[in-house]
Amino acid sequence: METIHLEIRGQVQGVGFRWYIVEKAKRLGLAGWVKNCRDGSVELAASGPIEALRQLESAARSGPRGARVEEVRELEPLPGDSLSQPFEIAR
């Protein structure tokens, strides 16, 4: 299993971004989580097959209607076995 850990910046809170990511991740069969951060960014971590992770990262880079993604930054990878299944919104 591969993992990704991303920070997404822009207008990504209050626009359904987390729900958009959860739906995509569940459809792709990924484990992990997505959460709002205090600084206005969104953080996500996911594990699964590399092609599914690429699709999720692409979805994160575009976001749902109403979002404006300005930057996606890769963070330090997390252990895949520490990520929850099914994919969820973390608090």
N, CA and C of each residue as an Amber inpcrd file, in Angstrom:
protein
   273
   0.8310000  -1.1890000   0.0000000   0.0000000   0.0000000   0.0000000
   0.8740000   1.2520000   0.0000000   0.4570000   2.2120000  -0.7610000
   1.1200000   3.5110000  -0.8160000   0.3110000   4.5040000   0.0120000
   0.9180000   5.6380000   0.3450000   0.2030000   6.6790000   1.0890000
   0.4830000   8.0510000   0.4910000  -0.4450000   8.9590000   0.7130000
  -0.2240000  10.3770000   0.4270000  -0.6470000  11.1620000   1.6610000
  -0.0210000  12.3100000   1.8450000  -0.3520000  13.2070000   2.9540000
  -0.2040000  14.6090000   2.3930000  -1.3130000  15.3280000   2.2790000
  -1.3320000  16.6080000   1.5710000  -1.9200000  17.7230000   2.4220000
  -1.4450000  18.9380000   2.1530000  -2.0350000  20.1610000   2.6960000
  -2.5610000  20.9390000   1.5010000  -3.8320000  21.3200000   1.5540000
  -4.4670000  22.0390000   0.4570000  -4.8210000  23.4340000   0.9440000
  -4.3860000  24.4500000   0.2070000  -4.6320000  25.8480000   0.5890000
  -5.4510000  26.5490000  -0.4830000  -6.1530000  27.5600000  -0.0560000
  -7.0100000  28.3500000  -0.9330000  -8.3540000  28.5230000  -0.2550000
  -9.3930000  28.6730000  -1.0460000 -10.7510000  28.7260000  -0.4920000
 -11.2590000  27.2910000  -0.4520000 -10.9130000  26.5940000   0.6360000
 -11.2120000  25.1700000   0.7320000 -12.0210000  24.8060000   1.9750000
 -12.3890000  25.8020000   2.7880000 -13.2600000  25.5380000   3.9310000
 -14.5980000  26.2340000   3.6870000 -15.6660000  25.5750000   4.1100000
 -16.9990000  26.1520000   3.9420000 -17.5720000  25.9730000   2.5470000
 -16.9590000  25.1010000   1.7420000 -17.4180000  24.8920000   0.3680000
 -17.6720000  23.4110000   0.0690000 -17.7380000  22.5780000   1.1130000
 -17.9870000  21.1490000   0.9190000 -16.7690000  20.3610000   0.5010000
 -15.5940000  20.9270000   0.7080000 -14.3650000  20.2760000   0.2480000
 -14.1620000  18.9280000   0.9340000 -14.3180000  18.8620000   2.2500000
 -14.0870000  17.5970000   2.9540000 -15.0620000  16.5200000   2.4850000
 -16.3290000  16.8610000   2.3330000 -17.3090000  15.8650000   1.8760000
 -16.9960000  15.3960000   0.4670000 -16.5460000  16.3070000  -0.3780000
 -16.1410000  15.9730000  -1.7390000 -15.0110000  14.9440000  -1.7140000
 -14.0180000  15.1660000  -0.8570000 -12.8790000  14.2470000  -0.7570000
 -13.3210000  12.9000000  -0.1850000 -14.1720000  12.9140000   0.8350000
 -14.6610000  11.6570000   1.4210000 -15.3730000  10.8160000   0.3640000
 -16.2500000  11.4380000  -0.4050000 -16.9790000  10.7010000  -1.4510000
 -16.0210000  10.0880000  -2.4730000 -15.0570000  10.8730000  -2.9360000
 -14.0730000  10.3700000  -3.9080000 -13.2780000   9.2170000  -3.3100000
 -12.7850000   9.3930000  -2.0790000 -11.9480000   8.3780000  -1.4400000
 -12.7230000   7.0800000  -1.2120000 -13.9650000   7.1890000  -0.7810000
 -14.7720000   5.9860000  -0.5560000 -15.0150000   5.2550000  -1.8700000
 -15.3120000   6.0090000  -2.9190000 -15.5280000   5.3910000  -4.2300000
 -14.2740000   4.6610000  -4.7090000 -13.1090000   5.1880000  -4.3450000
 -11.8350000   4.5970000  -4.7530000 -11.3630000   3.5070000  -3.7880000
 -12.0860000   3.2900000  -2.6860000 -11.7410000   2.2470000  -1.7320000
 -10.5230000   2.5560000  -0.8770000 -10.2800000   3.8430000  -0.6160000
  -9.0990000   4.2530000   0.1370000  -9.3750000   4.3470000   1.6340000
  -8.3360000   4.1740000   2.4190000  -8.3820000   4.4140000   3.8600000
  -7.8160000   5.8020000   4.1020000  -8.1930000   6.4250000   5.2350000
  -7.5950000   7.7020000   5.5790000  -8.5780000   8.6840000   6.1530000
  -8.1880000   9.9540000   6.0930000  -8.9930000  11.0160000   6.6800000
  -8.7110000  12.3540000   6.0040000  -9.6270000  13.2870000   6.2400000
  -9.4780000  14.6630000   5.7690000  -9.9790000  15.5620000   6.9000000
  -9.3210000  16.6960000   7.1000000  -9.7480000  17.5910000   8.1770000
  -9.4450000  19.0440000   7.8430000 -10.2550000  19.9370000   8.4300000
  -9.9850000  21.3670000   8.3670000  -8.8950000  21.6930000   9.3770000
  -8.0290000  22.6250000   9.0250000  -6.9860000  23.0970000   9.9300000
  -7.3150000  24.5250000  10.3600000  -6.8050000  24.9210000  11.4910000
  -7.1040000  26.2530000  12.0400000  -6.6530000  27.3910000  11.1430000
  -5.6270000  27.1460000  10.3320000  -5.1070000  28.2110000   9.4680000
  -5.9080000  28.3760000   8.1730000  -7.0220000  27.6220000   8.0250000
  -7.8650000  27.7390000   6.8370000  -7.5550000  26.7310000   5.7460000
  -6.5210000  25.9270000   5.9300000  -6.1870000  24.8960000   4.9600000
  -6.9430000  23.6120000   5.2850000  -6.8200000  22.6410000   4.4030000
  -7.3750000  21.3060000   4.6140000  -6.2160000  20.3320000   4.5020000
  -6.1920000  19.3430000   5.3900000  -5.1510000  18.3190000   5.3860000
  -5.8110000  16.9850000   5.0900000  -5.1520000  16.1630000   4.2770000
  -5.6840000  14.8300000   4.0220000  -4.5600000  13.8220000   4.0020000
  -4.8830000  12.6210000   4.4560000  -3.9620000  11.4920000   4.4180000
  -4.7520000  10.2950000   3.9090000  -4.1630000   9.5420000   2.9980000
  -4.8600000   8.3960000   2.4250000  -3.8670000   7.2870000   2.1010000
  -4.3590000   6.0520000   2.1280000  -3.5370000   4.9150000   1.7170000
  -4.3620000   4.0030000   0.8340000  -3.6740000   3.3370000  -0.0880000
  -4.3280000   2.4300000  -1.0140000  -3.4720000   2.2480000  -2.2450000
  -4.0550000   1.7030000  -3.2950000  -3.3180000   1.5090000  -4.5470000
  -2.8840000   2.8510000  -5.1480000  -1.7090000   2.8830000  -5.7320000
  -1.1190000   4.1290000  -6.2430000  -2.0220000   4.8360000  -7.2440000
  -2.6760000   4.0950000  -8.1330000  -3.5310000   4.7430000  -9.1310000
  -4.7260000   5.4280000  -8.4760000  -5.3010000   4.7980000  -7.4620000
  -6.4220000   5.4100000  -6.7370000  -5.9520000   6.6610000  -5.9960000
  -4.7570000   6.6120000  -5.4260000  -4.2120000   7.7940000  -4.7410000
  -3.9720000   8.9320000  -5.7210000  -3.5170000   8.6140000  -6.9020000
  -3.3200000   9.6580000  -7.9240000  -4.6470000  10.3150000  -8.2810000
  -5.6960000   9.5110000  -8.3860000  -7.0180000  10.0530000  -8.7000000
  -7.5160000  10.9510000  -7.5680000  -7.2790000  10.5440000  -6.3150000
  -7.6990000  11.3640000  -5.1820000  -6.9100000  12.6710000  -5.1520000
  -5.6080000  12.5990000  -5.4060000  -4.8080000  13.8250000  -5.4200000
  -5.2730000  14.7640000  -6.5280000  -5.6150000  14.2250000  -7.6700000
  -6.1430000  15.0450000  -8.7570000  -7.4480000  15.7200000  -8.3410000
  -8.3110000  14.9830000  -7.6470000  -9.5720000  15.5600000  -7.1570000
  -9.2910000  16.6640000  -6.1470000  -8.2960000  16.4660000  -5.2870000
  -7.9430000  17.4820000  -4.2930000  -7.3990000  18.7350000  -4.9720000
  -6.6920000  18.5720000  -6.0660000  -6.1230000  19.7210000  -6.7770000
  -7.1990000  20.5400000  -7.4860000  -8.3170000  19.9100000  -7.8520000
  -9.3950000  20.6600000  -8.5130000 -10.4650000  21.1080000  -7.5140000
 -10.8040000  20.2600000  -6.5490000 -11.8120000  20.6000000  -5.5510000
 -13.2150000  20.5960000  -6.1260000 -14.2130000  20.7570000  -5.2570000
 -15.5960000  20.8150000  -5.7100000 -15.9250000  22.2010000  -6.2540000
 -17.0870000  22.3150000  -6.8590000 -17.5630000  23.6240000  -7.3130000
 -17.6240000  24.5480000  -6.1020000 -17.1460000  25.7390000  -6.2350000
 -17.1460000  26.6940000  -5.1400000 -15.8070000  26.7980000  -4.4310000
 -14.9760000  25.7780000  -4.5880000 -13.6380000  25.8240000  -3.9760000
 -12.6650000  26.4890000  -4.9450000 -11.6090000  27.0460000  -4.3870000
 -10.5240000  27.5970000  -5.2100000  -9.2110000  27.1020000  -4.6000000
  -8.6530000  26.0670000  -5.2000000  -7.4020000  25.4960000  -4.7090000
  -6.2490000  26.3190000  -5.2610000  -5.4490000  26.8690000  -4.3580000
  -4.3130000  27.6970000  -4.7590000  -2.9900000  26.9570000  -4.6460000
  -2.9040000  26.0100000  -3.7050000  -1.6460000  25.2990000  -3.4890000
  -1.9280000  23.9270000  -2.8790000  -1.2120000  22.9170000  -3.3500000
  -1.2440000  21.5860000  -2.7490000   0.2000000  21.2400000  -2.4270000
   0.4360000  20.9690000  -1.1500000   1.7960000  20.6890000  -0.6930000
   1.8510000  19.2800000  -0.1100000   2.8910000  18.5380000  -0.4950000
   3.0870000  17.1980000   0.0580000   3.7080000  17.3080000   1.4380000
   3.1360000  16.5710000   2.3900000   3.6390000  16.5200000   3.7570000
   4.3310000  15.1830000   3.9960000   4.9680000  15.0710000   5.1450000
   5.6500000  13.8300000   5.5240000   4.6550000  12.6670000   5.4800000
   4.9730000  11.5770000   4.7820000   4.0540000  10.4360000   4.7140000
   3.7610000   9.8550000   6.0930000   2.5370000   9.3660000   6.2750000
   2.1290000   8.6920000   7.5070000   2.1130000   7.1860000   7.2480000
   2.3000000   6.3700000   8.2690000   2.2100000   4.9160000   8.0790000
   0.8090000   4.5360000   7.6060000   0.7330000   3.7410000   6.5520000
  -0.5590000   3.3470000   5.9970000  -1.4450000   2.6210000   6.9820000
  -0.8420000   1.8420000   7.8940000  -1.6540000   1.0900000   8.8450000
  -2.2230000   1.9630000   9.9600000  -1.8380000   3.2510000   9.9870000
  -2.4010000   4.1660000  10.9900000  -3.6330000   4.8940000  10.4620000
  -3.9870000   4.6750000   9.2080000  -5.1040000   5.3900000   8.5850000
  -6.3830000   4.5650000   8.6650000  -7.4870000   5.2370000   8.9850000
  -8.7500000   4.5650000   9.2360000  -9.4490000   4.1100000   7.9620000
 -10.1870000   3.0480000   8.1010000 -11.0100000   2.5160000   7.0280000
 -12.4110000   2.3880000   7.6040000 -13.4570000   2.9020000   7.0360000
 -13.4440000   3.6540000   5.7870000 -12.9070000   5.0770000   5.9740000
 -12.6420000   5.7180000   4.8620000 -12.1570000   7.0920000   4.8420000
 -13.1610000   7.9620000   5.5850000 -12.6630000   8.9210000   6.3810000
 -13.5620000   9.7150000   7.2150000 -13.1060000  11.1560000   7.3540000
 -13.9940000  11.9700000   7.8970000 -13.6510000  13.3330000   8.2770000
 -13.1090000  13.2780000   9.6970000 -11.8970000  13.7510000   9.8970000
 -11.2810000  13.7950000  11.2290000 -11.6310000  15.1270000  11.8720000
 -11.6890000  15.1340000  13.1530000 -12.0020000  16.3610000  13.8930000
 -10.8170000  16.7770000  14.7220000
